[in-house]
Amino acid sequence: MKSPLVYLTAVKLKNQLKELVKSPAKLIYALFLVAVFALVAFTKSERVGEELRSPLELTAILTLFYTVMFFLVFFSGSASNTPMFTLSDVTMLFPAPLGPNKVLFYGLFRQLGVTLLLGFFLLFQYGWLNTVYGITYGHLLLIVAGYAITLFLAQICAMAVYTRTSGKENAGKTVHRCVYGAAALYAVFTLYACREEIMAILAGGTDWQTFLAKGAGFLSSFPGLLFPVSGWAAGMVGGMLTGDFGQSLLLLALTLAGFAGLLALILTSKNNYYEDVLQTAEVAQSNVTAKKEGRVAEAVPKKIKLGKTGLGKGSGASAIYYKHKVENRRSGKFFLSNISLIFALIIIGTSLLYRNMFEEENVALIASFAMGTYMQLFSVALSRFNRELLKPYLYLMPEPPLKKMLYALKESLIADSWEAVIIFVPVALLVNASATEAIFCILARITFSLLFLAGNILVERVFGSVSSKMLIMVFYFLALLLMAAPGVILGVMATIFFSEAGIFPAFVGMACGNIVISLLVLYLCRNLLQFAELNNR
């Protein structure tokens, strides 16, 4: 007899496939992703006369990447407010004659399937991985498999912590502190292994390549690979890439032993999680209903420090900006949100890799800027302005539409400006860029923020009435590509005509193109709030 949970999972997968085929927007989006992947996979560059980099360096990169993803999944999954179940699951599964452990594992696999979608971007890294490290399609699948193993075991660890500490807030905090301590100890060991190179750099040396090579050697060998879960998965993949199958088998055995221990810990615990899950499912369902009705349901901290009340400054449209400042202060934000902080650390860390990968500083700065711009696209898409468009006071305020729009964008532009400085000052120092190049790089970064915000306005103005979120996402990316094209073309032309001046003319060209296109879009969509108000009536 087939298990009810297996049957339920199979039916849901089948219905999702049918919905994909019947929904033109989702089908177009899927075909678009396949086309982009094919473009990346078959248009790889060649390193003429250059040797491939060591696969041990790639193993070190995987160790760091898997570790970051492990912490993200672990700390999000071990909280009691993690939406592992929908309200329909609660009403159907909890009264059923099924053991709580089986229901918990069903929720785990549901959440794991959603989390694995985040690793889809790994398939788009084939071009540069093949060019730099000689990675084949089979090797890329191994990297994705290691990523999946890391996420799966992170979910298992989170489940073990949750089942053992459910209802015990102090116990959960103690476990989290222990995990933080283990990560700090691992970082100390890594720095200690590179102590001689660090002292040489602090003494005035600039041999970063030796430092990175030493760090990569530690992270790609024992004991660097012994960090639980992420180090094991990276070591298994690295052993397959380098032909060290003994290392892969040893770490595979360690992974299986850890999985068995966690499984035993979960199965022997008393699972009293139904009440927490029910409350979380109700909150998640209310958020879904709010989105369907056009209302905003933002995530706020459980404990908010109220502090000073009132806006203090601002009147009319300017009150929107000071309202945003109060919201940032009460939510605990400074200059960067949590997502922006993670992106900043990734960009700064990647600039070290680019410094070691490319001998010319100009190429390393351009590569870091390109990666930062790619990640900026997603951070701006999640900005405050899109949420503000759903709030009625923005339309009811008796002010000109353009003035209200500009004040609604002001907080995001200021935050993005600080973000550009915080990211690219360290990046410029790491890649030995000049002060002029750093200044114009930051300027270009800020203009891309303005361009992407204008892209949000354009998509809302033109495609705001489209109900399909998938279709809007496709239009959003296409609109941003078209809007960014003039700036990129100007940057390339400036580099060609002023080749002796370095790379800062490229940043100047991109900045000029972005400013012109952004201001043009803002002017053409200046009545967005007015027309949106009329449509809402």
N, C-alpha and C positions, 0 to 999 in steps of 0.2 A: 504493500500500500504506500502510495506516495505521501511524503510528509506534507501537512497543510501549509507550512511556511515555505517549502520549496515550490509547491503549486502556486501560492500567492505571489512569490517572486517571479516565477515564469510568466504568469498571466500579466503582471505589471510590465515586464519587459516587452511582451508581445504587444500590449496596448500602446506602449510608447513608440514602438516601431511603426505601428499602424498610424499613429498620430503624426509621426514624422513624414510619412508618405502622403498623407492627406492634407497636410498643412503646407501651402506653397512657401510661406515665409521661412519655416524651419528647413524645408528642402533646399531653398536657395542658399540659406546660411551654411548648411552642410556642404553643398557643392562648392561654395566659395572657400571654405576651409580646405577642402580636398585640393582645389586648384592652387591655393597658396602653398600647400605642402608640396605639391608636384613641382611648382616653380622653384622652391627652395632646394628640393632634392636633386633636380636635374640641371640647375644652373650654379654649380660650384666652381670656385676659382682654383687655379693651379699655382703651386709654389715652385716656380721654375728656379732650379739651381739651389733650392733651400731644403734642408733636412727636416724631417718631421720631428716634432717635439716629443720628449719622453712620455710614455704612457703613465709613468709614476706621477707626473705632474697632474694628469687628468684624474688619477685616483685621489690625489689630495683635494682637488676641486670637488669631486663627488663626496668626499668625506665632509667637507664644510657645507655643501649644499644639502646633503641628506640630514646633517645635524640640525640645520636651521629649520628644515621642514618637519623634523621630528618634534622640535620644541613647539612649533606653531600648532601642530595637530594635538600634541599631548596636553598643552595647557588649555586649549579650547575644548577638548573632548572630556577632560576630567572635571569640568564644571557642571553643576547641577542644572544650569540653564541652557545646556546644549540641546537643540531640537532634534533628538534622535528619532522621534515618532511624530506622526501627524495625528490630528484629532480622530481621523477615521481609523487609524491603527489602534488608538487607545480604546475606542468603543468596540472594535471588532476582536482584538487580540487579548486584551486584559480579562474579559469575562470568559474567554475560551479555556478549555481544560488543557492548557499548555504550561509547562514549567517556566518559572521566571527566568532561568538561565537561557532557555531556548528563545524566549521573547527578546531578551537582552542582546543575544548574538544576532538575531534578525535585525534589530535596530542598528547594530554595529555595521553589518554588511550594507544596509541601506546608506548609512552615512559614508562608508568607505567608497561606495560607488560614486557619490557626489564629489568626494575629495579627490579621487583619481582623475576626474576631469581637469583638475588643476595641472596635472602633469602632461596634458595634451600638448602644451607648448614645447615640451622636450623634443617632439618630432620635428619641430621647425629649426632646431639647432644643428641639423645634420650637415648643412653646408660648411660652416666654419669648423665643426668638429672633424669632418673629413679632410678639410684643407690643412688644419694645424696638426692633428693627431693621427690622421689616416684611418678614422673610424668608418667601418662599413655599416650596412643596414643591420646586420646581425648584432654587431656591437651596440648599435643604438637601441635595439630591443633589449639587450642585457641591461643597459643603463635605465631604461624604463622599468624593467623588472625589479631592479634594485630599489628604484623609487617606490614601486608598489609595495615591496616587502617592508620598507621603512615606514610607510604610512600605515600598513596593516598592523605592524607591531606597535607603532605609536598609539593606534586605536586600542589595541589590547592592553597596553600599559595604562592608558587613560581609563579603560573600563575597570581594570583591577583596582586602581586608586579610588574610583568612584564607588564601587561596590563595597570597599572596605571602609571608606570614610563618609559614606552617605549619612547625613544628619549629624556629623561631627565636624563642625567648621574648623576647630583648632587642629584636628588631625590632618585635614586636607591642607591647611596652611603649612604644617610641619613637613609634609611630604614635598610640597612645592619648594620650600626652603632647601630641603636636602637635594632636590634636583638642580636648583640654582647653584648650590655649593659644589656639586659634582661637575657642572659645566665650568665654574670658575677654576676648580682644581685642574681640569683638563686644559684650560687656556694657560694656566701657570706652567704646566709641564711643557706645553708647546713653546712658550716663550723661553723657558729654561733651556730647551734643546737648541735654541738659536741665540743663546746669551752672548756668545763671542761676536756674532755678526751685529747684534743690537748695540753692543758697546762700541763697536767700530763705527756704526752710523752716528751714535750720539757724540762720538769724538770728532765728528766732522767728515767722516767718510760718506760716500754716496754709492757704495756697492750694493744696491738693492737686489741685484740679480743673485748674488751669493746668499743673501738673507732669504729670498723666496725659494731658492733651490734647497736650502737647509730645511726650511719649514715644510716644503713639499715632501722632502725625504722622510721627515718625522711623521707626517700625516698619512703617508702611503706605506708605512711599515709598522711593525710592532715596536713599542706599545701604542703608537698613535692610532692603530686600527681597533684597539680594544674598547673604545668608548661604546657603551651599550647601544645596540640596534643600528644606529646610523653608521658607526665605524665598521660593524660587522658586515652590513650590506655593501658598503663601499669596498671593503676588503675582498668580498666575494666577487664583485664585478671587476675590481682591479686585477685579481688573480687570473680571471678569465682573459682579460685584455693582454696581460704580460706573459701568459702561459704558465703561471705559477699555480698549478691546479691543487697542489698540496695546501697552499694557503686558503684557496677557495673551499676545499673540503673541510678544513679545520674550522673556519668561520661558519660554514654551513651547519656543522655539528653544534657549534656554540649557539647559533641562532635557533636551531630546533630545541635545544635544551632550555633556552630562555623562554621559548614559546610554551613548552610543556609546563615549566614552572609557573608562568603567568596563568595558564589555563587551569592548573590545579588550584591556584590561589582564588580564582574567580568562582570555580565550581564548589569550593568548600565554604564560601562566604554566604551569609544570610542576606539575600537581596530584598531590601525594603525600599525600593526606589519608585514604586508606583505613584505615590503622592507627589513626589517631585516632578516626575514625568508628566503627570496629568496637568499640573499647573503650567509647566513649560509648553505643553501642546496647546493649551487654551490661549496662552499669550501669542504663540506662533499663528494660530488660527485667526485671532483678532487682527494681527498685522496683515495677513493675507486679505481679510475682509476690508480693512482700511484702504489697502492699495486698490482693490476693485472699485471702491466707492470714491476714489480720488482724494482720500484723506492721508495725512502723513503720520506714520508711527515710527518715530526715531528711537534708537537705543540710547538710553540715558543711564548713568551710574546709579547703583542702589542708594548710595549716600552722596548727596549733593551739598557742598558747602555754599550756603546761601550768601553769606557775606553782606556786602552793601547792596541795598535794593535800589531799583530805579536805574534809568539809563545814564543819568548825570548830564549828558550832552545830547545835542541833536534835536532837530525839529523837522517835521515834514518828511521828505524822502531820506534825509541824512540819518533819521532815527533807525533806519534799517541797518546801517553800518554799525552803530553803537549797540544795537540789539545783538548783532553777531559777536561783538567783543564781549558782551556780558555772557553769552552762551559759551564762548570759548573759555572764559575764566571759570565758570561754574562746572564745566565738564573736565577741567584739569589740563587743558591743552595750553601749550606755550606757542612756539612758532610752527611746530610740526605735529601732525596727527600721527597716530600709531602706524598707519600704512605708509605715510611719507617717511617716517623715521626708518622703517624697514627698507624701503626703496633706497634711501640715502646711504645706509650701511652697505647695501649690495653694490651700489654704484662706486662708492669709495673703495670697497674691497676689490671690485673688478678692475679698477684703474691700476692697482698693483700688478694684476695679471697682465694687463695690456702693456704696462711698462716693461715687463720681462719678455713679453711676446714680440713687441715691435721695438726695433733699435732707435727709430726716430721718434722724438718726443711729440712732434706734430701729429703723427699717426695715432699715437696713444691717446692724445687729448680728443681728437676727432672721434675715435672709437668709443671713448667714455661718454662724450656728448651724445653720440647716436644712441647708445644704450639708455642713457638718461632720458632722452626725448621719447623713446619707445615706452619706457615705464611711466613717464609723465602723462602719456595719453590716457592711461587707465586711472591714474590718480585724479586727473582733472574731470574725467567722466563721472567720478563719485563725489564731485565737489558739492558745496552747499547750495549753489544756484539752482540745480535741478530740483532739489527738495523745496526751495522757496517758491517755485512756480506753482506748487500745489496748495499754497496757503492763501486764504481769501484776502487777508489784509493788504497783500501786495497790490490787489486790484481795487480795493475799496479806498485806498489812500488818495485824496484829491491832489495829486501831483502829476506833472507831465510824465508819460510812459518812459521816455528815454532817461530822464533824471532818476526815476525809480530803478531802472535797469542798471545804470552805472553804479548807484550806491549798493545795489545788491551784489555787484561784481567786485566792489572795492576790497572787501575782506579777503576774498580768494586771491586777488592780485597781490596784495601786500604779503599774504602768507607764502605765495609762490615766489615772491622776490626774496624773502628771507631764506626760503628753501634753496634757491639757486646759489645764494652766497654760502650757506652752510655746506652745500655739497661740493661746489666747484672750486672753492678756495683750497680745501685739502687735496682735491684731485689735481689742481694746477701745481701744487707743491710736490706731489708724488711723481708727476710725469715731467718735472722740470720745465714747465711752461713759463713764459715771460709774464710780467704783470699786465702788459697790453693784451696779450692773448687771453688771460684769465678774465679781465674786465669785459672784453667783448663777448667772451663765451658766456658769462653770466647774463649779459644784456640779451644775447640771442635766446638763452633759456627763458628769460622773462617774457620775451615776445612770443615764444611758443606757447606759454601759458595763456597769454591774451588770445592767440590764434585758436587754441582749443576751446576756450570759453566762448569765443565767437562762434565756433563750430556747434557747440551745444545750443546756442540761440538760433542758429540757422536751421538745425534739424527740428527744433521745437516749432519754429515758425512755419516751416514747409511741411513737415511730416507729423506735426503734433496731433492731428486727427486720426493717424494710423493706430489701430488698436494692438497690432502684433509687435511685441517687444523685440522679437528676433529680427523682423524686417527693419525696425528702427535702428537696431544695432548695425546692420549691414549698411544702411544709408549713412549712419554716423561715421563709420570708418571710410567709406567712399568720399564723403564730403570733406573729411579732414585731409585725405590724400590730395584731393583737388586743390584745397586751400593752401596746403603746404608746398605744392609744386612750384609756384612762382618764386618763393623764397629760396628753395633749394637750387633752382636754376640760376637765380641771381648770385647765390653763393659760389656756384661752380664757375660762372663767368668771371666773378671778381677774383677768384683764385687764379684763373688762367691769365687775365690781363695784368694782375699785380702779383705775379709769382715770386718776385724777389722780396716782397714784404712779409712773407711767411703765410700763416693760415688765418690771421685775424681778419683779412678782407672777406674770407668766406663767412665768418660770423656777422660781419657788417652787412653783407649782401642778404643773408637770411633774415637778419633783424629788420632791414628796410622792407623786404617783401612781406614779412609777417605783419608789420605795422600797417602797411597800406591795405592789405587784404582784410585784416581784422577791423580796421576803422570803416572800410567799405561795407562789410557785413553788418556791423553795428548800426550804420546809418540806414541801410536798406531794411533792417528789421527793427527800427527804432520804435515802431508802434506795436511791438509784440504784445505787451501787456494790455494795450487798449483793445486789440482784436481778440485776445484771449478772454478779456472781460465780456466782450459782446457775445462771444461764442458760449461762454458759461451761462449767460442769460437765456 
